[in-house]
Amino acid sequence: MSGVYRTSLFRRGWPGLLAAALLVTAALAVGLGTTPDAVAGTTPAAPLGLAPVPVIAGPAATTDPVPPPPSPTPTPTPTLSMPNISPFPPSPPTDLAATATTTSVTLTWTASKMGCCAIEGYTVNYWEAFNDVGNTPVVVGNVTTAKITLGIGPGREYRFWVTARDSVGHVSASSESVTVVTPVTDTGPDTVPPSAPTNLTASNVTATTATLTWSPGTDNTAVTGYNVYRFDGVFVSTLLATVPTTSYTVPLLNGVRNQFYVRARDAVGNVSIASNSVRVNPSTPPTTAPPPEQVCRVTYRNQSEWPGGFLADVTLRNIGPTPYNGWTLTFNLNGGQQVTGSWSATVTQSGTTVTARNLTWNATVPPGASTTFGIYGRWTTSNPPPTLFLLNGSPCGLG
């Protein structure tokens, strides 16, 4: 009967359990703010015994699609300019020529041939002769002539050369150079400089001088002389002389650069391009060997003198480091004396030269020791003492 009891209890209590379950479900739906009907955009039906729960419509409840975020603007990639690495510069200009006035030089040349790129222009370079400070290069366009005035003066020599450049910066090799000398006048009577002297050489060089010689220059009228210059090797030229011939002896100085060149000149003062230059080193005088160290000293005394006669003794002292092992002493008697006898030496005379040689017993003279011999004879003019004594060919001191 217990089973009937349980069934009967369940049948009587199930409506209350169902109502409780619906209340819990409704509370959860309100707390979550959504129901199956709300998702569909409708008002849900209220659970049994509850008022309907309103649904607030908003963006999250719409069925329209959400627009995508805007696409980012792409960052532009920089374009790199690659250097031109073409190995083909322009060819060098050719046929460079020059004409000069007192204050300008006009150059002409044959245009370069392009390499990789179009030729943009030319650069004219120039130096004044015997001057290590170059002039500022002159930049010109794509032309084949240029008139240069900067730094140009009368009677001066310049060397010019030209290079080409293209549109990307390539520079050609240099043209052949051309050398020009400006006239000293533009109005006459003579505006043509002489030609340059050639073959300048130096000879007869001593410690103080050298002789320069050269081949002559020519002129449309006449060469009247030659200017001879010393150049210091930097930028100073000194005019040493103007001579009418083709040779000149120059002084050589110590402590300076003895470099020389020559220019021909005409009657109005036009000068030529310089000759070749020569550098001369003074000759070194031969070294004189010092005299040998004296190893002897001689004392000559007139012991007695009378009209027409004399008697003298000669003392030879060894002041050297080694002994004499045999000796020969020579001297001159320049007053007309004639030796007729001697003692303690063998003495002979030839003209004015007297030679005395040791005897056996006094052949050796140790260092610091001395030996004495004597002479006598006659005189006619005077009886002065000798002034030079030579021991075995070497001079001795006196006294």
C-alpha positions as CSV (number, residue, x, y, z in Angstrom):
1,M,0.0,0.0,0.0
2,S,3.1,2.1,0.4
3,G,3.5,2.3,-3.4
4,V,0.0,3.7,-3.7
5,Y,0.8,6.3,-1.1
6,R,3.9,7.5,-3.0
7,T,1.9,7.9,-6.2
8,S,-0.8,9.7,-4.6
9,L,1.6,12.2,-3.0
10,F,3.4,12.9,-6.3
11,R,0.1,13.5,-8.1
12,R,-0.9,16.0,-5.4
13,G,2.4,18.0,-5.3
14,W,3.6,18.3,-9.0
15,P,1.8,21.5,-9.9
16,G,3.7,23.4,-7.2
17,L,7.0,22.1,-8.3
18,L,6.3,23.1,-11.9
19,A,5.5,26.7,-10.8
20,A,8.7,27.0,-8.9
21,A,10.8,25.8,-11.8
22,L,9.2,28.4,-14.1
23,L,9.9,31.2,-11.6
24,V,13.6,30.3,-11.5
25,T,13.8,30.2,-15.3
26,A,12.1,33.6,-15.6
27,A,14.5,35.2,-13.0
28,L,17.5,33.9,-14.9
29,A,16.1,35.3,-18.2
30,V,15.7,38.7,-16.7
31,G,19.2,38.6,-15.1
32,L,20.8,37.7,-18.4
33,G,18.7,40.3,-20.4
34,T,18.0,37.9,-23.2
35,T,15.6,35.2,-24.2
36,P,15.2,33.2,-27.3
37,D,12.4,35.6,-28.3
38,A,14.5,38.6,-27.5
39,V,17.2,37.4,-29.9
40,A,14.5,37.2,-32.5
41,G,13.5,40.8,-31.7
42,T,10.1,40.0,-30.1
43,T,8.7,40.4,-26.6
44,P,8.9,37.0,-24.8
45,A,5.8,35.5,-23.3
46,A,5.7,35.8,-19.6
47,P,6.0,32.6,-17.6
48,L,3.0,31.4,-15.9
49,G,1.8,33.8,-13.3
50,L,4.4,36.6,-14.2
51,A,4.1,39.9,-16.1
52,P,5.9,40.2,-19.4
53,V,9.5,41.4,-19.3
54,P,10.1,44.3,-21.6
55,V,13.1,44.1,-24.0
56,I,15.1,47.3,-24.7
57,A,16.1,47.4,-28.3
58,G,19.7,48.7,-29.1
59,P,22.5,48.2,-31.6
60,A,23.2,44.8,-30.2
61,A,19.6,43.7,-30.9
62,T,19.6,44.8,-34.6
63,T,20.0,42.4,-37.4
64,D,21.9,44.9,-39.7
65,P,25.6,43.8,-40.3
66,V,28.4,45.7,-38.4
67,P,30.5,47.7,-41.0
68,P,34.2,46.6,-41.2
69,P,36.9,49.0,-39.9
70,P,38.5,51.2,-42.5
71,S,41.6,49.9,-44.2
72,P,44.9,51.6,-43.2
73,T,46.6,53.9,-45.8
74,P,49.7,52.1,-47.1
75,T,53.0,53.9,-46.4
76,P,54.8,54.8,-49.7
77,T,58.1,53.0,-50.3
78,P,60.9,55.6,-51.0
79,T,62.5,55.4,-54.4
80,L,66.3,55.1,-54.1
81,S,68.4,57.0,-56.6
82,M,71.2,54.7,-57.6
83,P,74.6,56.3,-58.4
84,N,75.7,56.1,-62.0
85,I,78.5,53.6,-62.1
86,S,79.1,53.6,-65.8
87,P,82.8,53.3,-66.6
88,F,82.5,55.4,-69.8
89,P,83.5,59.1,-69.2
90,P,83.8,61.5,-72.1
91,S,86.9,61.4,-74.3
92,P,89.5,64.2,-73.7
93,P,89.2,67.3,-75.8
94,T,91.7,67.6,-78.6
95,D,93.5,70.2,-80.8
96,L,93.8,72.7,-78.0
97,A,95.1,76.0,-79.3
98,A,95.6,79.5,-77.8
99,T,96.0,83.1,-79.0
100,A,97.0,85.9,-76.5
101,T,96.7,89.6,-75.9
102,T,98.2,91.5,-73.0
103,T,95.3,90.7,-70.7
104,S,93.5,87.7,-72.2
105,V,94.0,84.2,-73.7
106,T,91.5,82.8,-76.1
107,L,91.4,79.0,-76.3
108,T,89.8,76.7,-78.9
109,W,89.5,72.9,-79.0
110,T,87.7,70.0,-80.7
111,A,84.8,68.7,-78.7
112,S,85.0,65.5,-76.6
113,K,83.0,62.5,-77.6
114,M,80.4,61.4,-75.1
115,G,80.8,58.2,-73.1
116,C,77.6,56.9,-71.4
117,C,76.0,60.3,-71.0
118,A,75.5,63.7,-72.7
119,I,78.4,66.2,-72.4
120,E,77.4,69.1,-70.1
121,G,80.5,71.3,-70.3
122,Y,84.2,71.9,-69.9
123,T,86.7,73.0,-67.3
124,V,89.7,75.2,-68.3
125,N,92.7,74.8,-65.9
126,Y,95.8,76.9,-66.1
127,W,99.0,77.8,-64.2
128,E,101.5,80.6,-64.6
129,A,105.0,79.3,-65.3
130,F,107.4,79.2,-62.4
131,N,104.6,79.8,-59.9
132,D,103.3,76.9,-57.7
133,V,100.0,78.8,-57.0
134,G,97.5,77.7,-59.7
135,N,94.7,80.0,-61.0
136,T,91.1,79.2,-60.3
137,P,89.7,76.8,-62.9
138,V,87.1,78.3,-65.3
139,V,83.9,76.3,-65.9
140,V,82.1,76.8,-69.2
141,G,79.2,75.1,-70.9
142,N,79.1,72.7,-73.9
143,V,81.2,75.0,-76.1
144,T,84.6,74.7,-77.8
145,T,86.1,78.1,-77.1
146,A,86.7,80.2,-74.0
147,K,88.3,83.6,-73.3
148,I,90.3,83.6,-70.1
149,T,91.0,87.0,-68.4
150,L,91.4,86.1,-64.7
151,G,95.0,86.5,-63.6
152,I,96.3,87.2,-67.2
153,G,98.9,90.0,-67.5
154,P,101.4,91.2,-70.1
155,G,104.7,89.5,-70.7
156,R,103.8,86.4,-68.7
157,E,103.8,82.7,-69.5
158,Y,100.8,80.3,-68.9
159,R,100.1,76.6,-69.4
160,F,96.5,75.6,-70.2
161,W,94.6,72.2,-70.4
162,V,90.9,71.3,-70.6
163,T,88.7,68.5,-69.3
164,A,85.1,67.6,-70.3
165,R,82.3,66.6,-67.9
166,D,79.0,64.8,-68.6
167,S,75.5,65.1,-67.1
168,V,76.2,62.6,-64.3
169,G,79.5,64.0,-63.2
170,H,82.0,61.9,-65.1
171,V,85.2,63.9,-66.0
172,S,87.4,63.1,-68.9
173,A,91.2,62.8,-69.0
174,S,93.0,66.1,-69.6
175,S,93.7,67.4,-73.1
176,E,97.2,68.0,-74.2
177,S,98.5,71.2,-72.6
178,V,99.4,74.3,-74.6
179,T,101.8,77.0,-73.4
180,V,101.5,80.7,-74.4
181,V,103.3,83.9,-73.5
182,T,101.4,87.2,-73.6
183,P,102.8,90.2,-75.5
184,V,103.8,93.4,-73.7
185,T,101.7,95.5,-76.0
186,D,98.6,95.1,-78.2
187,T,99.1,98.1,-80.5
188,G,102.6,97.6,-82.0
189,P,105.0,98.2,-83.4
190,D,105.7,94.5,-82.5
191,T,103.2,92.3,-80.7
192,V,104.9,88.9,-81.5
193,P,107.1,87.4,-78.8
194,P,110.4,85.7,-79.8
195,S,110.6,81.9,-79.9
196,A,112.2,80.2,-76.8
197,P,115.9,79.5,-76.5
198,T,116.7,75.8,-76.3
199,N,119.4,73.4,-75.0
200,L,120.3,75.3,-71.9
201,T,123.2,73.6,-70.2
202,A,125.7,74.4,-67.4
203,S,129.4,73.8,-67.5
204,N,132.7,74.9,-65.8
205,V,131.0,74.4,-62.4
206,T,133.0,75.5,-59.4
207,A,132.2,76.1,-55.8
208,T,131.0,79.7,-56.6
209,T,130.1,79.9,-60.4
210,A,128.8,78.0,-63.4
211,T,128.7,78.9,-67.1
212,L,125.3,78.7,-68.8
213,T,125.1,78.3,-72.6
214,W,122.0,77.9,-74.9
215,S,120.8,77.8,-78.5
216,P,119.4,81.2,-79.7
217,G,115.7,82.1,-80.1
218,T,114.2,83.7,-83.2
219,D,111.9,86.7,-83.7
220,N,109.9,88.3,-86.5
221,T,112.1,91.4,-86.2
222,A,115.2,90.6,-84.1
223,V,116.2,89.1,-80.8
224,T,118.1,91.8,-79.0
225,G,119.1,89.9,-75.9
226,Y,118.4,87.2,-73.3
227,N,117.1,87.5,-69.8
228,V,118.8,85.0,-67.3
229,Y,116.8,84.1,-64.2
230,R,117.3,82.2,-61.0
231,F,114.2,80.3,-59.8
232,D,113.8,79.5,-56.1
233,G,111.7,76.3,-56.8
234,V,108.5,77.8,-55.5
235,F,107.3,81.0,-57.1
236,V,110.1,83.6,-57.1
237,S,112.1,84.2,-60.2
238,T,115.1,86.7,-59.9
239,L,116.4,88.4,-63.1
240,L,120.2,88.0,-62.9
241,A,121.2,89.7,-66.1
242,T,120.2,90.7,-69.7
243,V,123.0,89.7,-72.1
244,P,123.4,90.0,-75.8
245,T,125.1,86.6,-76.3
246,T,124.1,83.0,-75.7
247,S,126.2,82.4,-72.6
248,Y,126.5,83.8,-69.1
249,T,128.5,82.9,-66.0
250,V,126.1,82.8,-63.0
251,P,127.0,83.0,-59.3
252,L,126.2,80.0,-57.2
253,L,124.9,80.6,-53.7
254,N,125.0,78.4,-50.7
255,G,121.7,77.6,-49.0
256,V,119.5,78.4,-52.0
257,R,118.2,76.5,-55.0
258,N,120.5,77.3,-57.9
259,Q,118.0,76.7,-60.8
260,F,118.2,78.8,-63.9
261,Y,116.3,79.5,-67.1
262,V,116.5,81.9,-70.0
263,R,114.1,84.0,-72.1
264,A,114.8,85.7,-75.4
265,R,113.6,89.3,-75.8
266,D,113.0,91.7,-78.6
267,A,113.4,95.5,-79.0
268,V,110.0,96.4,-77.5
269,G,110.4,94.1,-74.5
270,N,108.4,91.0,-75.6
271,V,109.8,87.9,-74.0
272,S,109.7,84.3,-75.2
273,I,108.5,81.2,-73.5
274,A,111.2,80.1,-71.1
275,S,113.9,77.7,-72.1
276,N,114.4,74.4,-70.3
277,S,115.7,74.9,-66.8
278,V,118.9,73.6,-65.3
279,R,119.8,73.1,-61.6
280,V,123.4,73.4,-60.6
281,N,125.0,72.2,-57.4
282,P,128.3,74.0,-56.5
283,S,131.3,71.7,-56.7
284,T,132.8,70.6,-53.4
285,P,136.4,71.7,-53.0
286,P,138.8,68.9,-52.5
287,T,139.3,68.0,-48.9
288,T,142.8,69.1,-47.7
289,A,144.3,66.5,-45.5
290,P,145.5,67.9,-42.2
291,P,149.2,68.2,-41.9
292,P,150.8,65.2,-40.2
293,E,151.5,65.5,-36.5
294,Q,154.9,66.9,-35.9
295,V,157.4,64.5,-34.4
296,C,160.4,66.8,-34.2
297,R,161.5,70.2,-33.1
298,V,164.7,71.9,-34.2
299,T,166.8,74.7,-32.6
300,Y,169.3,76.5,-34.8
301,R,171.9,78.8,-33.0
302,N,174.7,80.9,-34.5
303,Q,177.4,80.3,-32.0
304,S,179.8,82.7,-33.7
305,E,179.8,85.0,-36.6
306,W,182.5,87.1,-38.2
307,P,182.9,88.9,-41.5
308,G,182.6,86.2,-44.2
309,G,182.3,83.3,-41.7
310,F,180.0,81.6,-39.2
311,L,179.7,78.7,-36.8
312,A,176.4,77.2,-35.7
313,D,174.9,74.2,-33.9
314,V,171.6,72.4,-34.6
315,T,169.7,70.5,-32.0
316,L,167.1,67.9,-33.1
317,R,164.5,66.9,-30.4
318,N,162.2,63.8,-30.7
319,I,158.7,65.0,-29.7
320,G,156.9,62.0,-31.2
321,P,155.7,58.7,-29.7
322,T,158.4,56.5,-31.3
323,P,162.2,56.6,-31.5
324,Y,164.2,57.7,-34.5
325,N,166.1,54.8,-35.9
326,G,168.3,56.8,-38.3
327,W,167.5,60.3,-39.3
328,T,168.0,62.8,-42.2
329,L,167.5,66.5,-41.6
330,T,167.4,69.0,-44.5
331,F,167.2,72.8,-44.5
332,N,168.0,75.8,-46.7
333,L,170.7,78.5,-46.2
334,N,169.3,81.5,-48.1
335,G,171.9,84.2,-47.3
336,G,174.7,82.9,-49.6
337,Q,176.2,80.7,-46.9
338,Q,178.5,77.8,-47.8
339,V,179.1,75.0,-45.3
340,T,182.8,73.9,-45.2
341,G,182.8,71.6,-42.2
342,S,180.6,69.9,-39.6
343,W,180.7,67.7,-36.5
344,S,178.4,64.9,-35.0
345,A,176.7,64.5,-38.5
346,T,177.5,63.9,-42.1
347,V,176.6,67.2,-43.8
348,T,176.4,67.9,-47.6
349,Q,175.2,71.0,-49.5
350,S,173.6,71.4,-53.0
351,G,172.9,75.0,-53.9
352,T,171.1,76.4,-50.9
353,T,169.9,73.0,-49.5
354,V,171.9,71.4,-46.7
355,T,171.4,67.7,-45.8
356,A,172.6,66.3,-42.4
357,R,172.6,62.6,-41.7
358,N,173.2,60.7,-38.5
359,L,176.4,59.0,-37.5
360,T,176.4,55.5,-36.1
361,W,176.4,56.5,-32.5
362,N,173.5,59.0,-32.7
363,A,171.3,57.2,-35.2
364,T,168.7,56.3,-32.5
365,V,166.9,59.2,-30.7
366,P,164.3,58.0,-28.2
367,P,161.0,59.9,-27.6
368,G,161.8,63.1,-25.5
369,A,165.5,62.9,-26.2
370,S,167.6,65.1,-28.5
371,T,170.9,65.1,-30.5
372,T,173.1,68.1,-31.5
373,F,175.4,68.5,-34.5
374,G,177.3,71.6,-35.7
375,I,178.3,73.3,-39.0
376,Y,180.7,76.1,-39.9
377,G,181.4,77.9,-43.2
378,R,181.5,81.2,-45.0
379,W,178.9,83.7,-46.1
380,T,178.8,86.4,-48.8
381,T,175.6,88.3,-48.6
382,S,174.2,87.6,-45.1
383,N,173.9,84.9,-42.5
384,P,170.3,84.4,-41.6
385,P,169.1,81.2,-39.8
386,P,167.0,78.6,-41.8
387,T,163.2,78.9,-41.5
388,L,162.2,75.3,-42.4
389,F,163.6,71.9,-41.3
390,L,162.4,68.6,-42.7
391,L,163.0,65.3,-40.8
392,N,162.8,62.4,-43.2
393,G,160.6,64.6,-45.4
394,S,158.2,65.8,-42.6
395,P,158.3,69.4,-41.3
396,C,159.6,70.1,-37.8
397,G,158.6,72.8,-35.4
398,L,161.1,75.6,-34.6
399,G,162.5,76.6,-31.2
